[in-house]
Every structure is written in C-alpha cells, then in structure tokens.
Amino acid sequence: MIIFYLQFNRGKINMTGSALKKILRNRSFRYFSVLLATAAVYFSTLSAGFVQWDDNLLTENLALRGLSSAQLSEILLPQGGAYQPVRNLVFLIGYQLWKFDPFGYHLVNLLLYLLVVFLAFRVLEALVRGWGSSRGADSVVPWIGAALFAVHPLHVEAVAWVQGNKDLLASVFFLAAFLSYVKYAAGRGGLKFYWLAFLLFLLALGSKPSATAFPLVILAFDLILVRADSGAGSSKRSGAAGALFVRYLPYLIPAALLAVYFTFFTAAVDRENFGGENLLAIPRILWSYYRLILLPVGLLHRYLDPVFTGAMDFSFLAGTVISAGVIYSAIRLRKRYPLISFGIAWFYVCWLPQSNLVPIAIRVADRYIFLSLLGVCLIAALLAVRLHERLKGTRAAMPARLGLGALLVLLAALSLKRCQDWSDGEQLWKSAIAREPQAAFFYKGLAEVYMERGELEAAYENFSSASALSPGDSRSLTSQAYIRKRQGRLEEAETLYNQALELDKGNFYAINSLGNIYAQQGLDSLAAEFYQRAIVLRPEYYMAYFNLASLYRNQGRTREADSLMLRLESVHLPQPAVLLKRGMDLSAEGELNSARVRFERAISLDADLIRAYDGLGKVYLKQDSLEQAIACFRRVLSESVAGWSTYSDLGLVFNRAGNPDSAIYYYRKAYALEPDSASTTIDLAVLLNKQNQTEEAVELAEHLLEKEPRNFMALRNLGNWLAAMGRNEEAAERYSQALELNPNDANIHYSLARLYIQFLNRPVEAREHLEKSLDLDPGAPFAPVVRQVLEQMKAVLK
C-alpha cells in the first residue's frame, strides 16, 4: 500500500519535501527547534527543590537578605572567600522576589540556559560563517552543534542545581563577549565592540573565576582563525607580537588579579598540594572527561578525585595518549581545518582554570566543562557534516542521518533522566549512593537531607554509615552527636562528641557543643571552659561567643556578657540573631531605645527576621508608639503563623488606642490559640466587662479559676463583676479567696465590707474589713467615707 501511495502521489510528495527542506533551512526554525527541545528537556527542573548541597551559600548568606551598605559591600568587595559578585547580586534580586522558594531560582536557571544555548548557536554561526567551508552543507553545522550542546547530559548539573547559576551567568557573558570580540576582529564596529567585549568579560569574571580563560580563547581565535585568514588583509590580524600583547593586556590584568586572589587569599586553591602530583593527575582527570563526554552515564554531582597512582595506570596512559594525539592533530590541522583546531583549543583553554594545574579541592565535575563542551560540539558537528557529504547519494546517507537523530534523542533522554536525579535532595544523594555505595560523602549528604526534614533517626543511620566507611572523619561523629543532643540523649551525645575530638582535637564545633551540654547539666564552669576553648580555636565562630555571653548573663555576670555581645555586634556584618538577642536583653532591662536600635539593625540585615519585628513591636508598645507597634505586629501576622502573644499584644495596642472592637477581636484570636494563658484571659474578660458583656467576662474568669484556682487577678475581678450583677454571696466568696492570697489589698477589704453592710447583713465582719482597709491605705479616696461609717457603726454596735 505504501509503495502504491508513493507511486501515485510522487508529485505531491516532491512538493511536500520541497516545503519541508525550505522549513529545515529556515534560520528561525532552527533556533526555535533547538530552544524548544532545550525547554522540553529541562522543564521538569522547575518543580525541583533544594538538594542540601551548598544550599547554604544562598540560604545562610546574610549578604543576600537586604540592601544595607554592609551587605552590598560584602557582595561587591573581596572578603577573603569566593568572589562572585554578579552571581550574588542575582541571588540578592531573587531573594527579594521569592525568598527561599526554589521555583524562582530554577526558573532563572532555565531562562539563563536558554540564553546560553541561543548564544552558543550564534557563536557557532559566526565561526562557520567566517571560517567554515564555502559549501552550503556547512550551514547546518551550527544547528547540529547547538543541538548537541543543548541536550548533552553533562549540562544538567549547572541547570538543575540552584548553585549552578554561576556557570550559566559566566557562560552568558563569556559567549556574548566572544561574539563582540569576533565583530571587532572582523573590523565591524571599531573599538566599541572591543570595549563591549571587555565589559562583558568583567561580568563573566564576576560570575565565576573560570572566565579567566577568556584572554586565552581570543588569543587562540586570533592565532588559529584570524591570522590563518589570508584574505582579511588587516594589519590588526598580522601585527607584531607586541601589538597583540597590547590588545590582550586589558583582559589579562583583571584575569591575573583574580587568579592571584583565588590562589593566595582564598580556600578555593589547595595550596598544600602544590607539586608534582597535581600535575601528574591531569591525564587521569582528562580521561574522566573524555569518558563522560562520549559516554555520559553514571553521572555524579561529586566524583572521586583522580590521583596519580603510577605511569602504567590505564587511565593515566589513556589520558596522556589521547590528549597528546588531539593536541598534535590540532597543530597539524590548523591551516587545513582551522575550525577543528579552534574547537580543540576552545575545549582545553576553557577547562584550563579548573584543570588542577593549580591544585583545587574538587578535581572532576560536570560543571567544569560546561563551556568547554561547545568546542567538542563544534568538532562533532563538523565531522558529522563531512561524513554526510561523503555518504551523500549512497545508501548509507539515510542511516547516517537517522543515527545522528537517534544520538540527539538518546542524549535528550539521558538528560531527562539526570534531571529526575536532581528533583530533590533525597533522590540526588540516593542515586549517587547507588552508583558509589562505598563513598561516605554521599551518605553524609543524604543524612543532611533527612536532618532538614526532621527525620532524625534516618539522618543518624546515614551518618553512622558514613562513619563506618570513613572512620577517620570526625564530622560524621559530630553530626551523630548533634542528633542525639537534639533528642535529649545527652550522655550519648557527650560520648560521640568526645570520640570526634579524639579524631580531631581542633573540632571547635564539637567543643562548643560540649559546652552546651555542660550548660544544660548545670556545670557552668565546665561549660565556660569549653566555650573559651572553641573561641581560641576559631576566633570568628560567633556561636561560642554567643553561648558564653548567655551563660554569663544567666550567672548574673552582666558586664562580661554585654562585653562579648558588643564584640559580636561590632563586626562588619553581624549576625541578626546576635542583634535580636541583644535587643531582647536590653528590652527586658528597660533600655528601650538601645533595644530598638538593635531590632532595627537586625531587620535591615534580614528583612524577614520575624522575631525582630515582634521585639520591635513590643518596644514601641512599651513606649506608647502605638501606630509603629501595630505596623510591626501586622508584619509578623503577614509573614508567619502568629502565636498567641502577637495577637495578645495587638489586643493591648488597640485597647490603649481606644479601639475596643479591634482589641476584643485580637484578644479572642489569642484566647483561641492559648486558652490557658491567664494574662490573655483576664485582659479579654476585663475588656468585655467594659463593653457591658459582663456575663461572658464572668465565664472566662471562672474557666480560668478551674485551672488556676489561686489566680489573684481573676478572683478580684470576678468579685467585682459578680457584685455588679447582684450575685453578692458569690462575690463575697471570691473576695475572701482573693484576700487569702493577698491580705494587704485595701480595695478588696473595702469592697467586701460594702457587700457585708449593704446586702449580706454581716456588720461585725464588715467592721473588721473597713478597719483593715483604713490601716492599709489611710489616704485612699474611700478613706473619709470609711471613717464616717466606722463612727456610725461604733455607735450602733455599743
């Protein structure tokens, strides 16, 4: 049937085929198809979460919480750690928009990756248009290369991992800078494209330091492509080495400065391992990448570091031979096939900053060759087109095209599967354990996931597995101890912390935690000793100071506690928790203005620190700044599930502001959450009585007395309300119970005497209470009346 259909509809098929070829050759369609495929592969990452792997670089980075000068300087100025200001500014903006909702960060990553793919397509187009073959077949090279680049599984890590945005940002600016430089080198637009490229290069450097490779990339571009283009005739392209040096100097200076900074002033470089081994390990590292590029299965987010074990090791030999052969081919082919030579140069040069030439903590990672892969995809696309040209007109042509399509589908499927691994922390770490069951690192990661969820026993089991696989690692023992401490099993926690210290006497975290345990046990002197030991080991560890200050304050050593807290406050970017605690202490001591300053600064550093708003609201309430107090408490309500105290405070604020209806509304909210709160119950009942809802007030007071029969305020108020309702016997009983608790309350003596005289006909007892009220408060407003009544009673009772 198919044969007959083709035979009798040949003309129509030819027309359809022609239209299809026209579509396939359409530039916009090619871009759209690649971007659509990319979006389809990575769409599932939008529902992914955080994975408990370096998430603290976002979630615990105080510099990203606000826009204060201290926070911005922390981002923009080198502070002795990783310097990635562009990446952190993007995180800062993201935090202002969606706080810690992972969807927003994954959406940004996906959009950035689509932009990277678009720019990669543009780069490949520019290279092929300028230095490719004149044959029309080469026009498909950018399409194939961009498609391979877009769906290769080695890119999943950078897209699906929130922290991977640094690779995406760096790649966006790197590729855009390269495109600008290509326009400059082609003589289009003059120096404006040169300086635009320089600006984009600086942004790439600020995203990730691996962008230091850019000057070498443009050098390779000039040497391999521009100078090989004999038809260009530009003096810029054939100038002396000195002129070329001047051209690259603006790029080399910031790259060199950043390289020096990371090498000598941060922990990014493993300076202790400078020497032969880091160089000898490079062939094994390269072999790992060759295998991952050609066979991207069994991917991990943390590979075991390749180390040099001997010159006869297979991976060392394979890496050496393949690398030497590829580099030799690049040199030999640079004139005949300059694009292939440049693709090889692109791969090695972009990888160079993370090659372990300068020792780094992690030797192999998918993200390390994120941008390098574009060189490989360029070469693969060129070779695929050359192969297709040779097979054109033969029976093998169609299988070759189908094979290429199948390869792209296979890579996309592998990427989809890898995206599933990154869907959440548990899946990521479990998939890694399935591939490397003897790696302690992955068990620790899975344990951290369970810790975050509050599944403490599951976390403990995985930390135990990590300890068994790596018995010399004190961190797993420390984490096990922390879990037992949280569970209240202090003896086990103490034992585990001490075992961790036997392995690592400098484990300041374990020492500080032992101090916490001794403080809980009332061993204050021992606790103080351990806190001080932790401070000596790690002077910048703020928790040891914080704990020691709290201990001193509990001991009444206020001056020493304040001295420690002031030290924590004086750092460039103090912990909001420190300012919060300091504000609470000052508020309790009545130093309201000083407390307000601390709360306000805490909020400026972390605009979502709800407890600071609550503390600030309480300060404003004590200062009768009612509008400001209401604003603070309402912020608490809008950002969190408020506790009864916030509703109760709002009730008090509105009561003072003369808005009883709102006050009752919030007091009722507070009472519903905490019906056993005596203060809330009495405040609500008093306000209800003022609003002539005395019966409900009485019910609330009686309900409170069922639980707290000796609550003086409830008894006194209940006596007043019952008396007002004419329930005199009950009122007298409540007054009497109140006097048992506080026999020196003149008002209750007076009120009880009135009941005895006016309604209960108990004059003798009334006289005793009147005399007592006068003795307790002879200047009371009711004193003249009491004296007059007592004179009359003396005359009657003689």
RAWOJO-V424811 format. One record per backbone hydrogen bond with DSSP energy under -0.5 kcal/mol. CO is the residue of the C=O (numbers start at 1). NH is the residue of the N-H. If there is no record, write none. Layout:
# RAWOJO-V424811
[[CO	NH] [CO	NH]]
This chain:
# RAWOJO-V424811
[[1	5] [2	6] [3	7] [4	8] [5	9] [7	10] [9	13] [10	14] [11	15] [12	16] [13	17] [14	18] [15	19] [16	20] [17	21] [18	22] [19	23] [20	24] [21	25] [23	26] [26	30] [27	31] [28	32] [29	33] [30	34] [31	35] [32	36] [33	37] [34	38] [35	39] [36	40] [37	41] [38	42] [39	43] [42	45] [43	46] [44	47] [45	48] [50	425] [54	57] [55	58] [55	59] [56	60] [58	61] [60	62] [61	64] [62	65] [65	607] [68	72] [69	73] [70	74] [71	75] [72	76] [73	77] [82	84] [84	88] [85	89] [86	90] [87	91] [88	92] [89	93] [90	94] [91	95] [92	96] [93	97] [94	98] [95	99] [98	101] [100	102] [101	104] [101	105] [102	106] [103	107] [104	108] [105	109] [106	110] [107	111] [108	112] [109	113] [110	114] [111	115] [112	116] [113	117] [114	118] [115	119] [116	120] [117	121] [118	122] [119	123] [120	124] [121	125] [122	126] [123	127] [124	128] [125	129] [126	130] [127	131] [128	132] [135	138] [136	139] [137	140] [138	141] [140	144] [141	145] [142	146] [143	147] [144	148] [145	149] [146	150] [147	151] [148	152] [152	155] [153	156] [155	159] [156	160] [157	161] [160	162] [161	164] [162	165] [163	166] [164	167] [164	168] [165	169] [166	170] [167	171] [168	172] [169	173] [170	174] [171	175] [172	176] [173	177] [174	178] [175	179] [176	180] [177	181] [178	182] [179	183] [180	184] [181	185] [182	186] [183	188] [184	187] [187	189] [189	192] [190	193] [190	194] [191	195] [192	196] [193	197] [194	198] [195	199] [196	200] [197	201] [198	202] [199	203] [200	204] [201	205] [202	206] [203	207] [204	207] [204	208] [206	86] [206	87] [208	211] [209	212] [210	213] [211	214] [213	216] [213	217] [214	218] [215	219] [216	220] [217	221] [218	222] [219	223] [220	224] [220	225] [221	225] [221	226] [222	227] [225	229] [226	229] [228	230] [229	232] [234	237] [234	238] [240	244] [241	245] [242	246] [243	247] [244	248] [245	249] [246	250] [248	251] [248	252] [249	253] [250	254] [251	255] [252	256] [253	257] [254	258] [255	259] [256	260] [257	261] [258	262] [259	263] [260	264] [261	265] [262	266] [262	269] [268	361] [269	271] [270	273] [271	274] [273	278] [275	279] [276	280] [277	281] [279	282] [281	285] [282	286] [283	287] [284	288] [285	289] [286	290] [287	291] [288	292] [289	293] [290	294] [291	295] [295	297] [307	309] [310	313] [313	317] [314	318] [315	319] [316	320] [317	321] [318	322] [319	323] [320	324] [321	325] [322	326] [323	327] [324	328] [325	329] [326	330] [327	331] [328	332] [329	333] [330	334] [331	334] [333	337] [337	341] [338	342] [339	343] [340	344] [341	345] [342	346] [343	347] [344	348] [345	349] [346	350] [347	351] [348	352] [349	353] [351	354] [352	355] [357	359] [359	270] [364	303] [365	368] [365	369] [366	369] [367	370] [369	373] [371	374] [372	375] [372	376] [373	377] [374	378] [375	379] [376	380] [377	381] [378	382] [379	383] [380	384] [381	385] [382	386] [383	387] [384	388] [385	389] [386	390] [387	391] [388	392] [391	394] [391	397] [394	397] [395	399] [396	400] [397	401] [398	402] [399	403] [400	404] [401	405] [402	406] [403	407] [404	408] [405	409] [406	410] [407	411] [408	412] [409	413] [410	414] [411	415] [412	416] [413	417] [414	418] [415	419] [416	420] [417	421] [418	422] [420	423] [423	49] [424	428] [425	429] [426	430] [427	431] [428	432] [429	433] [430	434] [431	435] [432	436] [436	439] [438	440] [439	442] [439	443] [440	444] [441	445] [442	446] [443	447] [444	448] [445	449] [446	450] [447	451] [448	452] [449	453] [450	454] [450	455] [451	454] [454	456] [455	459] [456	460] [457	461] [458	462] [459	463] [460	464] [461	465] [462	466] [463	467] [464	468] [465	469] [466	470] [470	473] [472	474] [473	477] [474	478] [475	479] [476	480] [477	481] [478	482] [479	483] [480	484] [481	485] [482	486] [483	487] [484	489] [485	488] [488	490] [489	493] [490	494] [491	495] [492	496] [493	497] [494	498] [495	499] [496	500] [497	501] [498	502] [499	503] [500	504] [504	507] [506	508] [507	511] [508	512] [509	513] [510	514] [511	515] [512	516] [513	517] [514	518] [515	519] [516	520] [517	521] [518	523] [519	522] [522	524] [523	527] [524	528] [525	529] [526	530] [527	531] [528	532] [529	533] [530	534] [531	535] [532	536] [533	537] [534	538] [538	541] [540	542] [541	544] [541	545] [542	546] [543	547] [544	548] [545	549] [546	550] [547	551] [548	552] [549	553] [550	554] [551	555] [552	557] [553	556] [556	558] [557	561] [558	562] [559	563] [560	564] [561	565] [562	566] [563	567] [564	568] [565	569] [566	570] [568	571] [571	574] [575	578] [575	579] [576	580] [577	581] [578	582] [579	583] [580	584] [581	585] [582	586] [583	587] [584	588] [585	589] [586	591] [587	590] [590	592] [591	595] [592	596] [593	597] [594	598] [595	599] [596	600] [597	601] [598	602] [599	603] [600	604] [601	605] [602	606] [606	609] [608	610] [609	612] [609	613] [610	614] [611	615] [612	616] [613	617] [614	618] [615	619] [616	620] [617	621] [618	622] [619	623] [620	625] [621	624] [624	626] [625	629] [626	630] [627	631] [628	632] [629	633] [630	634] [631	635] [632	636] [633	637] [634	638] [635	639] [636	640] [640	642] [643	646] [643	647] [644	648] [645	649] [646	650] [647	651] [648	652] [649	653] [650	654] [651	655] [652	656] [653	657] [654	659] [655	658] [659	663] [660	664] [661	665] [662	666] [663	667] [664	668] [665	669] [666	670] [667	671] [668	672] [669	673] [670	674] [674	677] [676	678] [677	681] [678	682] [679	683] [680	684] [681	685] [682	686] [683	687] [684	688] [685	689] [686	690] [687	691] [688	693] [689	692] [693	697] [694	698] [695	699] [696	700] [697	701] [698	702] [699	703] [700	704] [701	705] [702	706] [703	707] [704	707] [704	708] [708	711] [710	712] [711	715] [712	716] [713	717] [714	718] [715	719] [716	720] [717	721] [718	722] [719	723] [720	724] [721	725] [722	727] [723	726] [726	728] [727	731] [728	732] [729	733] [730	734] [731	735] [732	736] [733	737] [734	738] [735	739] [736	740] [737	741] [738	742] [742	745] [744	746] [745	749] [746	750] [747	751] [748	752] [749	753] [750	754] [751	755] [752	756] [753	757] [754	758] [755	759] [755	760] [756	762] [762	766] [763	767] [764	768] [765	769] [766	770] [767	771] [768	772] [769	773] [770	774] [771	775] [772	776] [773	777] [777	780] [780	783] [782	786] [783	787] [784	788] [785	789] [786	790] [787	791] [788	792] [789	793] [790	794] [791	795] [792	796] [793	797] [794	798]]
